[in-house]
Amino acid sequence: MRRTLNRLVFLTVMMTNATVIQADNATPKTTVVTSPKLGTGMANPLLDFQFCADPTAVEYNGRLYVYGTNDHQQYDEGAESNTYERIKTLVMMSTDDMVNWTYHGLIPVGEIAPWIIASWAPSIISKPQTDGSTLFSLYFSNSGWGTGVILAKSPVGPWISPLNTSLIDGNNETVKGSGSIFDPGAVIDDNGDAWLSFGNSQGWIAKLNPDLHSF
């Protein structure tokens, strides 16, 4: 499976400028930059300095947080083609007006969960906790082999890996032999129950426990 940079699909919302927060999952550093394509009429991606695909989003306190596959990773490493099984970071951005966007940097999934093969095509949900906090649960394709998960108490981290393996993968007896166990889609229903769909040649949906990282 391969994708090339020119096949990326960008969300088409006009960006005037972006606040860039370079974060190492601990100490953010903020720099304000203006889009070099502003006013050129050539394109209107949310971020024109960062290749990003497969977006997912969650609303929190009136702000929309968007996460996506970092298709820029191998470009930065000088690769001539983008073979996305190597991607181990996810992109974070947010907005409160759908016009001005804040870039929150990359989630270093490969450092947070060093057991992964790759991280792409994320899906996120949030759920209030009994202690008054909110738990953000971000699911991702662990290459074509499985679906992984990382958790945070803030939409921009810091993130932790609650498991030392995929939440589900091709070793699971129920789904074994059904195709790639990837491309997760998470949702919380009207009863407050969380569900996760995944699959490729065959699709699956499973009910998540309240901890959001087990079935």
Order of alpha helices (4+ residues) and beta strands (2+ residues): beta-beta-beta-beta-alpha-beta-beta-alpha-beta-beta-beta-beta-beta-beta-beta
